[in-house]
């Protein structure tokens, strides 16, 4: 299913309020200010520059801050033009505004088209949920269509049916297995989370009346929390961004009603304390946050003006990651859950990565090859000059 909210491109950073320029301004209000003078490219070659930045990460950060500060800044050329030319430039800006209006209309119509086809997808998702949870069985035609995709010789021989296997309802741990095969989600799932995610019976989404969407996780009764469903909603800003795209604003998650002692987002640390006077010891228990997939439902808040640059940068990174995870669930996991369950979807992910890598060449390797050739040439010339010396002595010189 294509992107309903934005004109999505492959491997493009997710638009957030922190990295989407609504006007000619720095990408982030927390962009670092320049702290060093400009370094001219002609003063050194690329390899020397790379070495300098590699050895001085802070210098690279300062340079990045300097470049960020130049975003949207006028060079002064337009202001220097004659007034009659500047009027024409202003006119072109007016024409561009009309274009932007049409772009916004285009995105709105794309969203409506996405909603139209999502309504057609929904019955298929409902049928999938029934099969996964044992409420229905696939038809013979559906089974035959699925078996046609399997290439001959690759399928493993079917194991002999047992009485116990006949009593299995649906597809156990379907969603947990699918999520563990989706790389971005797998990184969030801990061993402790798996015990709870085994009770996940369905993952679905719905569009909001205004631009945005909601992810809904449905659970069977379990020992961890009382929620039947846990949802997370992604909201977009009212104003469209550059190109008419809807800009992500923030997300809100449901509160999880954890049962006593079953909160997977915290862990208990025990620490011994000794009384200086009585020498008696006691154990103090402290609850601290810990990694868990269920932190997904407590999204980060946008940085405030009071945050320093490092803290704001960290929050922005987490906001971007949080949004991308929501997109992965909405655009990858939900539409093709069976392909993630079987692992077939991973082949397409790897293929995309290989295609991207194939478009680039490793310049360092080329430089290394050139250096290696230079060294070989030097060694050959040395051997020619020392041709009168014994070969054994030359070999020993090379090894030293």
Backbone torsions as a table, in degrees:
resi	resn	phi	psi	omega
1	UNK	NA	131.8	-176.3
2	UNK	-76.7	166.9	-175.3
3	UNK	-65.9	119.1	-177.3
4	UNK	-83.0	-21.0	-171.8
5	UNK	-101.7	-40.5	-175.0
6	UNK	-127.8	159.2	175.0
7	UNK	-79.0	79.1	-167.4
8	UNK	-70.1	140.2	175.3
9	UNK	-121.3	154.0	-177.3
10	UNK	-64.3	135.2	174.1
11	UNK	56.5	34.0	176.8
12	UNK	-99.3	136.0	-179.2
13	UNK	-57.0	132.6	-178.1
14	UNK	-61.1	135.4	-178.4
15	UNK	-74.6	127.9	175.7
16	UNK	-131.9	166.0	178.5
17	UNK	-58.4	-23.9	-176.3
18	UNK	-85.3	-22.6	-176.2
19	UNK	-124.0	11.2	178.6
20	UNK	-109.3	110.6	-178.9
21	UNK	-73.0	114.7	176.9
22	UNK	-82.2	-19.0	176.5
23	UNK	-151.7	-170.8	-178.5
24	UNK	-76.5	78.1	-179.0
25	UNK	-141.1	162.8	177.0
26	UNK	-55.9	150.8	-178.2
27	UNK	-57.5	-36.4	-180.0
28	UNK	-130.8	141.5	176.4
29	UNK	-67.2	-15.1	-179.0
30	UNK	-102.3	18.5	179.9
31	UNK	-59.6	137.8	-177.4
32	UNK	-66.5	143.9	178.6
33	UNK	-84.6	148.1	-179.6
34	UNK	-64.3	137.9	-178.9
35	UNK	-126.7	-2.0	178.5
36	UNK	-133.1	158.2	179.2
37	UNK	-73.5	161.3	-178.5
38	UNK	-62.6	144.4	177.0
39	UNK	-108.6	117.5	-176.9
40	UNK	-78.9	136.2	-176.0
41	UNK	-64.4	-30.0	-177.0
42	UNK	-72.4	-13.4	-178.7
43	UNK	-73.5	-19.1	178.9
44	UNK	-158.8	160.0	-179.4
45	UNK	-85.0	174.6	-174.7
46	UNK	-62.8	-40.2	-177.9
47	UNK	-65.1	-38.4	178.2
48	UNK	-67.1	-40.1	179.0
49	UNK	-63.4	-43.3	180.0
50	UNK	-61.4	-39.6	179.9
51	UNK	-65.6	-40.3	-180.0
52	UNK	-64.0	-46.2	-179.2
53	UNK	-67.9	-34.0	179.2
54	UNK	-65.7	-35.8	-179.3
55	UNK	-84.0	-16.6	-178.6
56	UNK	-130.0	78.9	-178.2
57	UNK	-59.2	-33.1	-179.3
58	UNK	-67.4	-34.5	176.8
59	UNK	-63.4	-40.8	177.3
60	UNK	-62.1	-40.5	178.9
61	UNK	-63.9	-41.7	179.2
62	UNK	-64.2	-40.5	177.9
63	UNK	-64.3	-39.8	177.8
64	UNK	-62.6	-41.3	177.9
65	UNK	-62.7	-38.8	179.0
66	UNK	-63.9	-43.0	179.8
67	UNK	-65.5	-40.5	179.3
68	UNK	-62.0	-35.7	-178.2
69	UNK	-69.3	-18.4	-179.5
70	UNK	-87.2	-10.4	-178.2
71	UNK	-62.7	126.4	177.1
72	UNK	81.9	-3.9	-178.4
73	UNK	-82.7	134.4	-178.4
74	UNK	-74.2	143.4	177.1
75	UNK	-82.5	-10.8	-179.0
76	UNK	95.2	-8.4	-176.9
77	UNK	-66.2	-47.7	-177.3
78	UNK	-61.2	-42.2	-178.9
79	UNK	-64.4	-24.1	-178.3
80	UNK	-84.0	-7.9	-178.1
81	UNK	-72.0	155.3	175.7
82	UNK	-60.2	152.4	-175.2
83	UNK	-57.8	-37.5	-178.8
84	UNK	-65.4	-35.0	178.4
85	UNK	-73.4	-38.3	179.1
86	UNK	-64.5	-31.1	176.2
87	UNK	-64.9	-38.9	178.2
88	UNK	-67.1	-37.6	176.3
89	UNK	-61.3	-43.7	177.7
90	UNK	-61.0	-37.9	178.4
91	UNK	-63.4	-40.1	177.8
92	UNK	-64.3	-35.0	175.8
93	UNK	-62.8	-37.5	177.1
94	UNK	-64.4	-41.6	176.6
95	UNK	-61.6	-40.4	-179.5
96	UNK	-64.1	-34.9	178.1
97	UNK	-62.7	-38.3	176.9
98	UNK	-64.3	-39.1	177.7
99	UNK	-62.9	-41.3	180.0
100	UNK	-63.9	-36.3	177.5
101	UNK	-62.6	-42.8	179.0
102	UNK	-66.3	-36.8	177.7
103	UNK	-62.2	-41.4	178.7
104	UNK	-64.2	-41.3	177.3
105	UNK	-62.9	-38.9	178.7
106	UNK	-60.4	-47.3	-179.8
107	UNK	-62.4	-37.8	178.3
108	UNK	-65.4	-40.6	179.2
109	UNK	-69.1	-36.8	175.8
110	UNK	-60.3	-42.9	179.1
111	UNK	-61.1	-43.4	179.3
112	UNK	-65.0	-36.9	177.6
113	UNK	-66.8	-39.8	177.1
114	UNK	-61.2	-43.1	179.5
115	UNK	-63.8	-37.7	179.9
116	UNK	-61.2	-45.9	-178.2
117	UNK	-78.1	-26.3	175.5
118	UNK	-63.0	-35.4	177.2
119	UNK	-62.9	-30.4	177.7
120	UNK	-78.9	-30.4	178.1
121	UNK	-71.8	-31.3	-171.3
122	UNK	-54.7	-45.3	177.9
123	UNK	-59.9	-32.5	177.9
124	UNK	-69.2	-38.7	176.9
125	UNK	-65.3	-37.9	179.3
126	UNK	-66.7	-39.5	177.3
127	UNK	-65.1	-41.1	177.5
128	UNK	-58.7	-44.6	-179.1
129	UNK	-61.3	-39.4	-179.9
130	UNK	-66.0	-41.3	-180.0
131	UNK	-68.1	-43.3	-179.3
132	UNK	-60.7	-39.7	-174.5
133	UNK	-96.1	8.0	173.9
134	UNK	79.7	13.1	179.4
135	UNK	-84.6	-13.8	179.7
136	UNK	-155.7	163.9	177.3
137	UNK	-116.6	146.8	177.7
138	UNK	-66.9	153.3	179.2
139	UNK	-77.0	164.3	178.6
140	UNK	-61.7	-37.4	178.6
141	UNK	-64.5	-39.7	179.2
142	UNK	-66.6	-40.4	178.6
143	UNK	-64.9	-44.0	-180.0
144	UNK	-62.0	-42.0	-179.7
145	UNK	-64.4	-37.1	179.2
146	UNK	-71.4	-36.3	-179.4
147	UNK	-71.5	-24.4	179.4
148	UNK	-66.2	-24.3	-179.4
149	UNK	-76.9	-17.7	-178.5
150	UNK	-81.0	126.1	-179.7
151	UNK	-75.4	143.4	-178.8
152	UNK	-65.7	138.8	176.9
153	UNK	92.0	-16.1	-179.1
154	UNK	-96.5	-21.6	-179.2
155	UNK	-76.0	139.6	179.9
156	UNK	-78.3	148.7	178.8
157	UNK	-62.9	139.1	-177.8
158	UNK	-68.8	137.2	178.1
159	UNK	-77.5	155.5	-179.2
160	UNK	-66.3	130.6	-178.7
161	UNK	-65.7	140.4	175.7
162	UNK	-117.6	164.5	-179.5
163	UNK	-63.4	-36.3	-178.6
164	UNK	-66.4	-36.9	-179.1
165	UNK	-68.6	-27.7	179.0
166	UNK	-68.5	-20.6	-178.6
167	UNK	-90.8	-0.5	179.4
168	UNK	-75.4	129.0	179.8
169	UNK	-97.3	132.1	175.3
170	UNK	62.6	-144.4	-179.6
171	UNK	-123.4	101.0	-177.1
172	UNK	-60.4	141.4	175.6
173	UNK	54.2	35.0	-177.9
174	UNK	-60.1	-53.5	-174.4
175	UNK	-72.2	-35.8	176.8
176	UNK	-61.5	-44.8	-179.9
177	UNK	-64.8	-41.7	179.6
178	UNK	-63.0	-42.8	-178.9
179	UNK	-67.9	-35.6	179.9
180	UNK	-70.6	-20.0	176.5
181	UNK	-87.5	-15.6	177.9
182	UNK	-88.5	111.6	-166.4
183	UNK	-53.7	-49.1	-175.7
184	UNK	-63.6	-34.0	178.3
185	UNK	-78.8	-37.7	-178.1
186	UNK	-58.8	-34.5	-179.2
187	UNK	-65.5	-20.8	-178.4
188	UNK	-92.7	-18.1	-173.6
189	UNK	-86.7	120.0	177.4
190	UNK	-94.7	168.8	178.1
191	UNK	-60.4	-35.9	179.4
192	UNK	-67.6	-35.1	-179.7
193	UNK	-65.3	-33.0	-174.0
194	UNK	-58.6	-36.7	-179.7
195	UNK	-60.9	-33.0	179.0
196	UNK	-84.1	-39.3	-177.3
197	UNK	-71.3	-14.3	173.7
198	UNK	-63.2	-22.0	-178.8
199	UNK	-91.8	4.6	178.9
200	UNK	-72.5	119.7	-175.8
201	UNK	-102.4	-20.5	179.4
202	UNK	-165.0	148.6	172.4
203	UNK	-128.4	122.7	-178.5
204	UNK	-141.1	172.4	179.6
205	UNK	-139.6	163.1	175.9
206	UNK	-148.2	149.7	178.1
207	UNK	-84.4	150.9	175.1
208	UNK	-87.3	166.4	176.5
209	UNK	-64.4	-35.4	173.3
210	UNK	-102.8	168.3	-178.1
211	UNK	-53.0	125.3	-177.8
212	UNK	151.0	173.8	179.7
213	UNK	-152.0	162.5	-179.0
214	UNK	-126.3	132.0	174.1
215	UNK	-99.3	132.5	-175.7
216	UNK	-123.4	122.8	177.5
217	UNK	-108.2	120.2	-177.2
218	UNK	-105.6	133.2	-176.0
219	UNK	-122.7	147.7	169.4
220	UNK	-80.1	169.1	179.6
221	UNK	-59.8	135.6	-176.6
222	UNK	-147.7	175.1	-175.8
223	UNK	-86.4	-1.7	-171.8
224	UNK	-99.3	-44.1	-178.9
225	UNK	-147.9	165.3	-176.5
226	UNK	-95.3	-10.7	-179.4
227	UNK	-60.9	134.9	171.7
228	UNK	-83.6	-35.2	176.1
229	UNK	-134.9	147.1	173.8
230	UNK	-128.1	122.3	-175.3
231	UNK	-119.5	160.3	176.0
232	UNK	-139.8	130.7	-174.2
233	UNK	-114.9	132.8	178.6
234	UNK	-106.6	123.8	-178.6
235	UNK	-107.8	150.5	178.0
236	UNK	-116.5	157.7	179.6
237	UNK	-71.0	156.7	-179.0
238	UNK	-69.7	-37.2	-178.5
239	UNK	-87.5	141.2	177.8
240	UNK	-77.8	153.0	178.7
241	UNK	-90.9	-168.0	-179.5
242	UNK	-63.5	129.0	-177.8
243	UNK	87.3	5.8	177.3
244	UNK	83.3	2.1	-178.9
245	UNK	-68.6	149.3	171.5
246	UNK	-79.0	136.9	-175.8
247	UNK	-103.9	127.6	177.9
248	UNK	-61.6	134.8	-178.9
249	UNK	-107.7	-61.4	179.8
250	UNK	-164.5	172.5	179.6
251	UNK	-129.1	153.2	177.2
252	UNK	-133.8	136.5	-179.7
253	UNK	-117.9	153.6	176.9
254	UNK	-68.2	151.5	173.4
255	UNK	-79.1	130.8	179.7
256	UNK	-88.2	125.6	179.9
257	UNK	-88.6	87.2	-177.4
258	UNK	-73.5	143.3	173.5
259	UNK	-78.8	161.9	-175.1
260	UNK	-54.3	121.8	176.4
261	UNK	73.1	12.4	-175.9
262	UNK	-114.8	10.1	-179.1
263	UNK	-68.3	114.0	-177.1
264	UNK	-80.6	-9.6	-178.2
265	UNK	-90.3	0.4	178.0
266	UNK	-135.5	160.6	173.5
267	UNK	-135.6	156.9	-177.3
268	UNK	-102.3	124.1	176.3
269	UNK	-103.5	133.9	179.3
270	UNK	-106.6	135.0	-179.4
271	UNK	-137.2	133.0	179.2
272	UNK	-85.8	136.8	176.7
273	UNK	-124.8	138.3	-179.8
274	UNK	-113.6	131.1	177.0
275	UNK	-74.7	126.1	-175.9
276	UNK	-64.5	-31.7	-176.0
277	UNK	-87.1	-50.4	-175.0
278	UNK	-89.2	-14.0	-178.1
279	UNK	66.8	8.3	178.3
280	UNK	-77.8	150.0	-179.8
281	UNK	-113.1	151.4	175.4
282	UNK	-141.2	156.6	179.9
283	UNK	-104.1	121.4	179.3
284	UNK	-106.0	127.2	179.9
285	UNK	-103.9	134.3	-178.3
286	UNK	-129.7	134.8	178.7
287	UNK	-92.7	124.7	-179.2
288	UNK	-127.8	150.9	178.3
289	UNK	-63.7	150.8	177.7
290	UNK	-143.0	164.4	-179.2
291	UNK	-67.1	138.9	179.0
292	UNK	-167.2	146.8	175.4
293	UNK	-60.4	-31.3	-175.0
294	UNK	-72.1	-7.4	169.7
295	UNK	-67.3	-15.8	177.6
296	UNK	-56.9	-29.1	-177.3
297	UNK	-88.2	4.4	174.2
298	UNK	-123.1	73.5	-173.1
299	UNK	-66.6	153.5	178.5
300	UNK	-68.7	153.6	177.4
301	UNK	-93.9	147.1	178.1
302	UNK	-57.1	148.4	-178.9
303	UNK	-67.0	149.6	177.6
304	UNK	-100.6	170.7	179.8
305	UNK	-66.0	-19.3	-178.7
306	UNK	-79.0	-14.4	-178.8
307	UNK	-72.6	141.8	174.3
308	UNK	-78.4	173.3	-173.1
309	UNK	-60.8	-43.8	-177.9
310	UNK	-65.0	-45.6	-179.6
311	UNK	-65.1	-42.4	-179.9
312	UNK	-64.0	-41.0	179.4
313	UNK	-63.2	-40.2	178.7
314	UNK	-64.8	-41.7	179.2
315	UNK	-64.8	-41.6	-179.7
316	UNK	-63.0	-38.7	177.7
317	UNK	-64.0	-41.0	179.7
318	UNK	-69.7	-34.5	175.7
319	UNK	-63.1	-44.6	-179.8
320	UNK	-64.1	-43.1	178.7
321	UNK	-63.8	-41.3	-179.6
322	UNK	-62.3	-43.7	179.2
323	UNK	-65.0	-43.0	-177.9
324	UNK	-64.4	-35.4	176.8
325	UNK	-63.2	-42.0	176.8
326	UNK	-62.1	-41.2	177.6
327	UNK	-64.3	-40.2	180.0
328	UNK	-63.3	-40.0	178.7
329	UNK	-66.9	-44.0	-176.2
330	UNK	-71.5	-42.5	-172.1
331	UNK	-95.5	-22.9	-175.9
332	UNK	-114.2	-56.2	-172.6
333	UNK	-65.9	-53.6	-174.3
334	UNK	-65.1	-49.3	-177.4
335	UNK	-65.1	-32.7	-173.4
336	UNK	-129.0	46.8	-176.7
337	UNK	-59.3	-37.6	-177.9
338	UNK	-66.4	-34.4	179.0
339	UNK	-69.9	-31.5	175.4
340	UNK	-74.9	-35.8	178.5
341	UNK	-62.6	-45.1	-179.8
342	UNK	-79.5	-17.6	-178.1
343	UNK	91.3	-1.9	-178.2
344	UNK	-64.4	-30.1	-179.0
345	UNK	-64.8	-26.3	-180.0
346	UNK	-63.3	-31.3	179.4
347	UNK	-62.1	-39.1	-179.4
348	UNK	-73.1	-35.3	176.5
349	UNK	-63.3	-46.0	-179.9
350	UNK	-65.7	-35.9	179.8
351	UNK	-64.2	-42.0	178.9
352	UNK	-62.8	-41.6	-179.8
353	UNK	-64.8	-41.9	-179.4
354	UNK	-64.9	-39.7	179.6
355	UNK	-63.0	-40.8	180.0
356	UNK	-66.5	-43.0	-179.3
357	UNK	-66.4	-30.6	-178.5
358	UNK	-69.1	-18.1	-179.3
359	UNK	-82.0	-8.4	-176.2
360	UNK	-120.9	150.4	175.8
361	UNK	-115.6	145.5	-179.8
362	UNK	-81.4	106.1	-177.8
363	UNK	-66.3	-33.4	-179.9
364	UNK	-60.5	-40.1	179.8
365	UNK	-64.0	-40.1	179.5
366	UNK	-64.0	-41.0	179.4
367	UNK	-65.0	-39.9	178.4
368	UNK	-62.3	-39.6	179.0
369	UNK	-63.8	-41.3	179.5
370	UNK	-63.6	-43.0	179.2
371	UNK	-63.8	-38.8	179.6
372	UNK	-63.6	-40.9	178.5
373	UNK	-64.6	-39.5	178.8
374	UNK	-62.0	-42.4	179.7
375	UNK	-64.2	-40.4	178.5
376	UNK	-61.9	-41.8	179.5
377	UNK	-63.2	-40.8	179.9
378	UNK	-63.8	-42.2	-178.8
379	UNK	-65.5	-37.7	179.3
380	UNK	-65.5	-40.8	-179.6
381	UNK	-66.5	-36.5	178.6
382	UNK	-64.5	-39.3	-179.9
383	UNK	-65.4	-37.6	179.3
384	UNK	-66.2	-40.4	-179.9
385	UNK	-66.8	-34.9	-177.1
386	UNK	-101.6	30.4	-176.5
387	UNK	-61.2	-24.7	-178.2
388	UNK	-79.0	-13.8	-179.4
389	UNK	-81.1	156.5	178.0
390	UNK	-62.0	143.5	-179.8
391	UNK	-61.6	-36.4	-179.0
392	UNK	-62.4	-40.1	-179.6
393	UNK	-65.8	-40.4	177.7
394	UNK	-61.8	-42.0	179.6
395	UNK	-62.7	-40.4	-179.8
396	UNK	-66.3	-35.1	177.5
397	UNK	-64.2	-39.2	179.5
398	UNK	-64.1	-37.1	-174.6
399	UNK	-77.7	-24.5	-175.5
400	UNK	-73.7	NA	NA
